[in-house]
């Protein structure tokens, strides 16, 4: 049996669910998992369905048959192959905890993606990447060559067929042009001290202020630096007995876990844009286990 995912967003009105489920039943499909949400403030409706085609209908056939319903309700909708792995391009600078975590999850199958390459403005992790049989691209970035560097980055994206870019602690700001071209397809991770502790050594700054919670935020990248729609967040509680080095270690664990969960939600089409916010439907039971570091 073929497994598919349907994502839908449109203005909320009566009959949407009935139309969708009736159509799928008529196509000989069986719904495995379903999530929906009505935003009463914006009047928008969001839905995600996982279903199987017991009669072997192709995604093209189902998409074509769904067109009249899509038109009637003025939907933004898409059918996805549930077994397809999304092509992901990772970007990193000199902090490798998120990169190493993602490579490990990918290697053991906990993060079902197709890593099509790693881009870095340094050579620190070239050997690690190459040892995983993943293409490594060094793209040096300076103020003088930034337009050329970003043009090369887009060449890599296009050549690799990357559907998602993940900034795994990539410490260069992407231009507004790339943010617009890749809207909704670039995920960034950063500590949640912003905007309080900017610049170098944010964990040291937090330690000196006696912060009791360390957090991380994964979000879509927009032209507004570190202010894109939030996908995932988490925190870890700390005490006065822990050192500045402990803050860094705990913070890196939180960043790695939050980034992995955000990617997991995106590649399974569980994230919907809702203005400046996101709707993130929960994972199906058994599809994802989040391991918290003790």
VOPAGU-2260 file (C-alpha; in pm, 1 decimal, decimal comma):
REM VOPAGU-2260
SITE   aa  ch    i         X         Y         Z
SITE  UNK   A    0       0,0       0,0       0,0
SITE  UNK   A    1     113,2     355,1     -72,7
SITE  UNK   A    2     122,8     597,6     219,7
SITE  UNK   A    3      48,6     964,7     158,3
SITE  UNK   A    4      20,9    1286,2     357,6
SITE  UNK   A    5    -229,1    1562,0     278,0
SITE  UNK   A    6    -177,8    1913,9     412,7
SITE  UNK   A    7    -454,9    2172,3     387,9
SITE  UNK   A    8    -500,3    2534,5     491,1
SITE  UNK   A    9    -793,0    2757,6     396,7
SITE  UNK   A   10   -1060,5    2983,0     538,0
SITE  UNK   A   11   -1267,6    2795,2     792,9
SITE  UNK   A   12   -1615,9    2696,6     680,7
SITE  UNK   A   13   -1856,2    2406,0     718,4
SITE  UNK   A   14   -1809,3    2093,7     511,8
SITE  UNK   A   15   -1430,8    2088,8     468,9
SITE  UNK   A   16   -1365,3    1772,2     668,4
SITE  UNK   A   17   -1662,5    1593,3     514,8
SITE  UNK   A   18   -1548,7    1681,5     163,8
SITE  UNK   A   19   -1191,3    1561,6     226,9
SITE  UNK   A   20   -1278,1    1237,4     402,7
SITE  UNK   A   21   -1555,4    1158,3     155,1
SITE  UNK   A   22   -1317,9    1207,2    -136,6
SITE  UNK   A   23   -1052,8     980,1      17,0
SITE  UNK   A   24   -1309,0     710,5      94,3
SITE  UNK   A   25   -1429,6     725,7    -263,9
SITE  UNK   A   26   -1072,0     672,0    -381,4
SITE  UNK   A   27   -1039,0     357,3    -171,9
SITE  UNK   A   28    -814,1     526,2      84,1
SITE  UNK   A   29    -792,3     459,1     456,8
SITE  UNK   A   30    -715,0     745,6     698,0
SITE  UNK   A   31    -441,8     645,7     944,7
SITE  UNK   A   32    -388,3     972,0    1131,2
SITE  UNK   A   33    -564,8    1308,9    1130,2
SITE  UNK   A   34    -506,5    1646,3    1298,2
SITE  UNK   A   35    -695,7    1970,9    1248,0
SITE  UNK   A   36    -713,8    2318,1    1400,0
SITE  UNK   A   37    -947,9    2614,9    1363,4
SITE  UNK   A   38    -782,8    2948,2    1445,9
SITE  UNK   A   39   -1073,6    3152,4    1576,6
SITE  UNK   A   40    -868,2    3473,7    1566,8
SITE  UNK   A   41    -778,9    3454,6    1197,1
SITE  UNK   A   42   -1064,5    3236,6    1072,8
SITE  UNK   A   43    -815,4    2992,8     919,2
SITE  UNK   A   44    -847,1    2613,9     910,1
SITE  UNK   A   45    -549,3    2375,7     909,7
SITE  UNK   A   46    -549,6    2000,0     858,0
SITE  UNK   A   47    -298,8    1719,2     814,5
SITE  UNK   A   48    -398,2    1366,4     715,7
SITE  UNK   A   49    -194,8    1049,6     676,9
SITE  UNK   A   50    -367,7     786,7     466,8
SITE  UNK   A   51    -301,3     470,7     271,2
SITE  UNK   A   52    -421,9     390,1     -77,1
SITE  UNK   A   53    -540,0      30,3     -59,1
SITE  UNK   A   54    -619,8      27,1    -430,5
SITE  UNK   A   55    -275,0     159,2    -528,4
SITE  UNK   A   56    -387,5     498,5    -658,3
SITE  UNK   A   57     -95,0     720,0    -758,7
SITE  UNK   A   58     -30,0    1057,7    -600,4
SITE  UNK   A   59     -87,3    1220,2    -940,7
SITE  UNK   A   60    -430,0    1055,6    -972,3
SITE  UNK   A   61    -532,3    1156,4    -620,9
SITE  UNK   A   62    -408,1    1512,6    -669,3
SITE  UNK   A   63    -598,6    1551,0    -995,1
SITE  UNK   A   64    -917,4    1411,9    -844,8
SITE  UNK   A   65    -890,7    1646,5    -547,8
SITE  UNK   A   66    -868,6    1959,4    -765,0
SITE  UNK   A   67   -1244,0    2045,5    -759,1
SITE  UNK   A   68   -1251,3    2032,1    -376,9
SITE  UNK   A   69    -936,6    2243,8    -358,7
SITE  UNK   A   70   -1098,3    2501,9    -584,8
SITE  UNK   A   71   -1431,5    2503,8    -400,1
SITE  UNK   A   72   -1273,7    2580,0     -63,6
SITE  UNK   A   73    -986,1    2791,5    -206,2
SITE  UNK   A   74    -736,1    2566,8     -32,8
SITE  UNK   A   75    -361,4    2572,2     -16,1
SITE  UNK   A   76    -311,9    2197,0     -28,0
SITE  UNK   A   77     -55,2    1938,8    -122,7
SITE  UNK   A   78     -22,2    1562,5    -130,3
SITE  UNK   A   79     313,2    1419,7     -21,5
SITE  UNK   A   80     462,8    1074,2     -54,9
SITE  UNK   A   81     485,2     952,4     305,1
SITE  UNK   A   82     785,9     732,1     228,5
SITE  UNK   A   83     994,4     995,6      49,2
SITE  UNK   A   84    1295,3    1141,5     231,2
SITE  UNK   A   85    1333,6    1517,6     211,1
SITE  UNK   A   86    1662,8    1645,8      68,5
SITE  UNK   A   87    1836,4    1857,1     332,7
SITE  UNK   A   88    2144,1    2081,1     310,2
SITE  UNK   A   89    2320,3    2149,3     641,3
SITE  UNK   A   90    2524,9    2461,8     711,8
SITE  UNK   A   91    2773,2    2499,9     997,9
SITE  UNK   A   92    3054,1    2724,7    1114,8
SITE  UNK   A   93    3275,5    2636,5    1412,8
SITE  UNK   A   94    3029,7    2501,2    1671,5
SITE  UNK   A   95    2969,5    2138,2    1576,0
SITE  UNK   A   96    2732,1    2005,1    1842,6
SITE  UNK   A   97    2418,4    2041,4    1630,0
SITE  UNK   A   98    2589,7    1904,0    1318,3
SITE  UNK   A   99    2724,7    1599,5    1502,9
SITE  UNK   A  100    2387,0    1535,3    1664,3
SITE  UNK   A  101    2206,0    1550,6    1330,2
SITE  UNK   A  102    2460,5    1324,7    1161,9
SITE  UNK   A  103    2416,7    1067,6    1439,1
SITE  UNK   A  104    2036,0    1077,0    1424,6
SITE  UNK   A  105    2053,7    1048,1    1045,7
SITE  UNK   A  106    2296,2     757,1    1064,5
SITE  UNK   A  107    2079,5     549,9    1301,5
SITE  UNK   A  108    1759,5     631,7    1112,7
SITE  UNK   A  109    1603,2     849,2    1384,1
SITE  UNK   A  110    1592,9    1142,4    1143,1
SITE  UNK   A  111    1475,9    1009,6     803,8
SITE  UNK   A  112    1626,4    1267,2     570,1
SITE  UNK   A  113    1857,2    1265,9     270,4
SITE  UNK   A  114    2155,5    1486,5     360,3
SITE  UNK   A  115    2269,2    1614,4      21,0
SITE  UNK   A  116    2562,1    1818,1     149,5
SITE  UNK   A  117    2718,1    2029,7     421,5
SITE  UNK   A  118    2823,0    2388,8     359,2
SITE  UNK   A  119    3067,1    2567,4     587,7
SITE  UNK   A  120    3266,2    2887,7     589,5
SITE  UNK   A  121    3544,6    2697,0     770,8
SITE  UNK   A  122    3718,8    2361,2     732,3
SITE  UNK   A  123    3675,8    2242,6    1093,4
SITE  UNK   A  124    3423,6    1968,2    1010,7
SITE  UNK   A  125    3533,6    1873,3     661,1
SITE  UNK   A  126    3680,8    1539,1     772,1
SITE  UNK   A  127    3374,9    1450,4     981,0
SITE  UNK   A  128    3142,4    1518,9     688,7
SITE  UNK   A  129    3352,9    1339,2     427,8
SITE  UNK   A  130    3383,7    1036,2     658,0
SITE  UNK   A  131    3002,6    1012,5     641,3
SITE  UNK   A  132    3024,4    1005,4     258,4
SITE  UNK   A  133    2845,9    1340,9     240,6
SITE  UNK   A  134    2962,0    1617,4       2,1
SITE  UNK   A  135    3140,7    1901,5     182,6
SITE  UNK   A  136    3137,8    2252,4      34,6
SITE  UNK   A  137    3365,1    2524,7     166,7
SITE  UNK   A  138    3221,1    2867,6      93,5
SITE  UNK   A  139    3430,0    3145,9     240,5
SITE  UNK   A  140    3223,8    3451,8     333,1
SITE  UNK   A  141    3355,8    3804,9     377,1
SITE  UNK   A  142    3194,2    4145,7     353,2
SITE  UNK   A  143    3355,0    4193,3      14,2
SITE  UNK   A  144    3252,6    3861,1    -142,7
SITE  UNK   A  145    2916,8    3797,2      23,6
SITE  UNK   A  146    2708,0    3832,0    -297,0
SITE  UNK   A  147    2936,3    3585,4    -477,2
SITE  UNK   A  148    2933,3    3348,3    -178,0
SITE  UNK   A  149    2554,0    3348,7    -166,6
SITE  UNK   A  150    2537,4    3292,4    -541,8
SITE  UNK   A  151    2754,9    2985,3    -494,0
SITE  UNK   A  152    2532,2    2870,5    -207,5
SITE  UNK   A  153    2226,3    2890,2    -432,9
SITE  UNK   A  154    2415,3    2697,5    -701,3
SITE  UNK   A  155    2475,1    2421,5    -443,9
SITE  UNK   A  156    2108,5    2428,0    -340,2
SITE  UNK   A  157    1991,2    2399,5    -699,4
SITE  UNK   A  158    2245,5    2134,9    -800,9
SITE  UNK   A  159    2172,8    1917,3    -495,9
SITE  UNK   A  160    1795,8    1957,8    -517,7
SITE  UNK   A  161    1787,7    2063,1    -151,6
SITE  UNK   A  162    1433,4    2115,9     -26,6
SITE  UNK   A  163    1537,5    2239,8     317,6
SITE  UNK   A  164    1839,6    2431,5     449,5
SITE  UNK   A  165    1930,9    2382,5     815,7
SITE  UNK   A  166    2156,5    2637,1     984,3
SITE  UNK   A  167    2322,1    2407,2    1238,3
SITE  UNK   A  168    2497,5    2693,6    1416,1
SITE  UNK   A  169    2599,0    2865,4    1095,0
SITE  UNK   A  170    2725,5    3203,6    1210,9
SITE  UNK   A  171    2667,0    3410,0     898,2
SITE  UNK   A  172    2355,2    3617,6     834,2
SITE  UNK   A  173    2172,2    3525,5     514,4
SITE  UNK   A  174    2070,8    3811,0     286,3
SITE  UNK   A  175    1712,1    3925,3     247,4
SITE  UNK   A  176    1720,0    3790,3    -108,9
SITE  UNK   A  177    1796,9    3432,8       1,2
SITE  UNK   A  178    1544,8    3457,9     285,3
SITE  UNK   A  179    1276,6    3545,1      30,3
SITE  UNK   A  180    1384,0    3280,7    -222,7
SITE  UNK   A  181    1390,5    3008,7      43,5
SITE  UNK   A  182    1095,5    3131,6     250,3
SITE  UNK   A  183     966,4    2852,5     474,5
SITE  UNK   A  184    1259,8    2628,8     376,0
SITE  UNK   A  185    1539,2    2752,6     606,4
SITE  UNK   A  186    1548,8    2656,5     975,5
SITE  UNK   A  187    1780,9    2820,6    1228,2
SITE  UNK   A  188    1865,7    2739,5    1589,7
SITE  UNK   A  189    1983,8    2976,2    1859,5
SITE  UNK   A  190    1985,5    3010,1    2235,8
SITE  UNK   A  191    1677,2    3173,3    2383,2
SITE  UNK   A  192    1864,5    3444,7    2571,4
SITE  UNK   A  193    1805,6    3684,1    2283,8
SITE  UNK   A  194    1759,8    3975,9    2288,9
SITE  UNK   A  195    1898,0    4003,3    2645,7
SITE  UNK   A  196    2245,6    3861,3    2590,4
SITE  UNK   A  197    2373,0    3952,6    2247,4
SITE  UNK   A  198    2718,3    3911,9    2097,7
SITE  UNK   A  199    3001,4    3694,1    2219,9
SITE  UNK   A  200    2978,9    3447,8    2509,6
SITE  UNK   A  201    2602,9    3467,5    2576,1
SITE  UNK   A  202    2623,2    3176,7    2821,7
SITE  UNK   A  203    2892,9    3355,8    3020,3
SITE  UNK   A  204    2674,2    3666,2    3026,4
SITE  UNK   A  205    2382,7    3455,4    3149,3
SITE  UNK   A  206    2600,4    3295,5    3417,3
SITE  UNK   A  207    2708,3    3635,7    3542,5
SITE  UNK   A  208    2343,7    3740,4    3570,7
SITE  UNK   A  209    2239,7    3424,8    3756,3
SITE  UNK   A  210    1997,3    3300,3    3493,1
SITE  UNK   A  211    1799,7    2995,4    3611,6
SITE  UNK   A  212    1666,1    2871,0    3278,3
SITE  UNK   A  213    1857,8    2790,3    2961,7
SITE  UNK   A  214    1654,3    2760,5    2645,0
SITE  UNK   A  215    1678,5    2723,6    2269,1
SITE  UNK   A  216    1456,0    2828,8    1979,6
SITE  UNK   A  217    1429,0    2679,0    1631,6
SITE  UNK   A  218    1254,7    2899,1    1377,7
SITE  UNK   A  219    1214,6    2968,3    1008,8
SITE  UNK   A  220    1459,1    3226,1     878,9
SITE  UNK   A  221    1322,2    3559,4     762,6
SITE  UNK   A  222    1471,6    3897,9     685,1
SITE  UNK   A  223    1409,0    3989,5    1051,1
SITE  UNK   A  224    1715,3    3842,1    1222,6
SITE  UNK   A  225    1623,0    3567,6    1474,0
SITE  UNK   A  226    1257,0    3672,6    1464,5
SITE  UNK   A  227    1108,7    3424,4    1217,2
SITE  UNK   A  228     807,0    3201,8    1296,8
SITE  UNK   A  229     897,1    2970,2    1585,6
SITE  UNK   A  230     876,1    2594,0    1527,1
SITE  UNK   A  231    1014,7    2444,2    1848,8
SITE  UNK   A  232    1149,0    2555,9    2186,8
SITE  UNK   A  233    1268,1    2398,6    2510,4
SITE  UNK   A  234    1434,6    2490,9    2838,2
SITE  UNK   A  235    1654,1    2329,6    3103,0
SITE  UNK   A  236    1657,9    2441,6    3465,3
SITE  UNK   A  237    1992,1    2518,4    3626,0
SITE  UNK   A  238    2108,0    2621,9    3972,6
SITE  UNK   A  239    2359,8    2850,5    4137,8
SITE  UNK   A  240    2590,5    2549,8    4186,7
SITE  UNK   A  241    2659,0    2515,0    3815,4
SITE  UNK   A  242    2944,9    2688,0    3638,8
SITE  UNK   A  243    2965,2    2892,0    3320,8
SITE  UNK   A  244    3103,3    2581,4    3148,0
SITE  UNK   A  245    2796,5    2386,9    3266,9
SITE  UNK   A  246    2575,5    2653,3    3111,3
SITE  UNK   A  247    2747,3    2601,3    2775,8
SITE  UNK   A  248    2724,3    2220,9    2794,8
SITE  UNK   A  249    2357,0    2219,9    2894,8
SITE  UNK   A  250    2275,5    2486,1    2637,9
SITE  UNK   A  251    2433,3    2286,3    2357,2
SITE  UNK   A  252    2228,5    1979,4    2451,5
SITE  UNK   A  253    1907,4    2181,8    2444,8
SITE  UNK   A  254    1997,1    2340,9    2110,6
SITE  UNK   A  255    2067,4    2001,0    1953,4
SITE  UNK   A  256    1741,3    1847,9    2072,6
SITE  UNK   A  257    1526,5    2146,0    1974,9
SITE  UNK   A  258    1678,1    2164,8    1626,2
SITE  UNK   A  259    1625,6    1791,0    1567,6
SITE  UNK   A  260    1259,9    1814,1    1673,7
SITE  UNK   A  261    1200,6    2115,8    1449,9
SITE  UNK   A  262    1349,1    1934,6    1149,8
SITE  UNK   A  263    1146,6    1623,4    1231,4
SITE  UNK   A  264     824,8    1827,5    1233,6
SITE  UNK   A  265     910,0    2001,8     906,2
SITE  UNK   A  266    1008,0    1692,3     707,0
SITE  UNK   A  267     685,1    1519,5     810,8
SITE  UNK   A  268     480,8    1821,6     698,6
SITE  UNK   A  269     347,9    1894,0    1046,9
SITE  UNK   A  270     429,4    2266,8    1039,4
SITE  UNK   A  271     190,1    2523,2     892,1
SITE  UNK   A  272     254,9    2894,9     854,1
SITE  UNK   A  273      -8,7    3105,2    1026,3
SITE  UNK   A  274      92,8    3467,1     975,9
SITE  UNK   A  275     392,8    3533,5    1200,1
SITE  UNK   A  276     327,2    3210,5    1391,9
SITE  UNK   A  277     319,0    2842,0    1313,7
SITE  UNK   A  278      74,4    2560,9    1372,1
SITE  UNK   A  279     270,6    2246,7    1464,2
SITE  UNK   A  280      68,8    1926,9    1482,3
SITE  UNK   A  281     202,7    1659,6    1719,9
SITE  UNK   A  282     381,4    1351,6    1593,4
SITE  UNK   A  283     185,7    1029,8    1570,1
SITE  UNK   A  284     239,7     790,3    1863,2
SITE  UNK   A  285     557,6     592,5    1816,4
SITE  UNK   A  286     686,7     806,2    1527,3
SITE  UNK   A  287     933,6    1008,3    1730,5
SITE  UNK   A  288    1093,0     965,4    2069,9
SITE  UNK   A  289    1256,7    1272,8    2220,9
SITE  UNK   A  290    1544,2    1175,7    2445,5
SITE  UNK   A  291    1612,2    1429,0    2719,1
SITE  UNK   A  292    1963,8    1446,4    2851,8
SITE  UNK   A  293    1979,7    1392,1    3227,4
